[in-house]
Amino acid sequence: MNMADLDLSHENILLTLRKHWVVFARDSIGTLIVGFLPLILAGGLAVAPYGFSSDLAFLRVLAILWLLVCWLALALIWTAYYLDIWLVTDKHIYVVEQIGLFNRQVRTVALERVQEIQVRTEGFLQTAFGYGTIEVHTASGDEESAVFRGIPSPQMVRSFVLDQIERFAKIEKENVELATTAKEQEKLIHLVGHEVKGYLTKSSAALASIAEGDFGSVPEGVQTMAGAALKETRKGVDTVMNILHGADASTGSLALEKKSFDLKNAVLSVAQSLQASAREKGLAFDLFAGEGEYAFAGDETKLRDHVFRNLIDNAIRYTPSGNIRMDLTKTGPIIRFEIKDTGVGISQETMQKLFTEGGKGEHSQDVNKESTGFGLSIAKRIVDAHGGKIWAESEGAGKGSRFTVELPT
Amino acid sequence: MGGVLPGFFSLLAWAIFLGATALSVVLGVIVSYHWFRYARNETASLVAAVVYGAGCLLILLMLLSAVLTLR
């Protein structure tokens, strides 16, 4: 649909109306009769036995010119018929009118402002063919009414619009309730999340003390078990943190603490900390970074922990064998981090929801049971908040993948 | 007719023909632009443009033949 001057991207069109065809037929037949009349008369005079038929040649030229003028008028009648339109969406009523050749008028009436709808059916044609005029009056006295003439089945349209207004009011009410519930839910997530995080942090501190021998030596079995429990508890803390950050990001309350730092150092430190995990799996793990400092003003902690760590950790998790290659380059004002792996790859279907909340990959549960599905969504929001871009490319499942982050300095 | 004002009506008829042709073309461009820009169905716009063009062509041919008979 090309309405050119109407932005209906956030609305659903429920009803599209054009003037009744009788309106066009009435106007066009009338115009054609008026157009042909002089030509018929000139033809009649030419065969009349009055002896002045030879002087009618110029009159014939004028009669055909008149026919042409009427034909052009017919084109304008068609334009008005074809381009005058009435749209009812789930939020507004749009009355689009083509006035003459160069004026196009779009009147918008919000459904919640409609106070009264009047319908008029006047005369024989309107009654016989069931069309008429519909007038929409708004609550504001200053506002002009939206009028559409020649509308088919005006009573039915009126009922439809009234139903729609009722539905709109109901949805608005439900939206307010939903927003309140979502806010309460968010508060609850934060409360529960912080409580759980507090307990887990205490547990991990206690387990770390046991595992690291702060309370003296413990049997090897206990130490191993404490170490394993510590690892799991830390994963639990990470999961809770991810959910909390995800909740912050989804409500737009993601706060950045921006300061200047060396991005290369940040990426290097993350890569070094995860190198052991890659080695354990027997993966080739390489980072190539350009010369010099990569000064960047941004939230170092969030970029390091939720963007770079996430991407590198994912690459390790989702690559059973083969290699992982990271490139950090600087081109003009753009710092580009690219991580390419020979892992499980991403199908087209997964690619669509990869950066959405809870948008886990199809292999995520096989490879990473703790996956919350928030990781890439949070990474995207953080990169977006820095004015950057993040995207993924893959030739398909089993063909590896490439994630790229571009940050403007 | 030619005897009253020799050549005048013929000249006037040619001027009418040329003016009418120019008017048809200019108006055709303007209305077609509107049809294609604002219409919801491009096929209908195309049909309308073709019908408009064919009608204009037919009437202009009639006008031309009428002008040619003025000698």
Interface residues (C-beta under 8 A of the other chain):
Chain A: M1 N2 M3 A4 D5 T16 S54 D55 A57 F58 R60 V61 L62 I64 L65 L67 L68 W71 L72 L74 A75 L76 W78 T79 Y82 L83 I85 V96 Q98 L101 R104
Chain B: M1 F9 L12 A13 I16 F17 A20 L23 S24 L27 G28 I30 V31 H34 W35 R37 Y38 A39 R40 E42 A44 A48 Y52 G55 C56 I59 L60 M62 L63 A66 V67 T69 L70
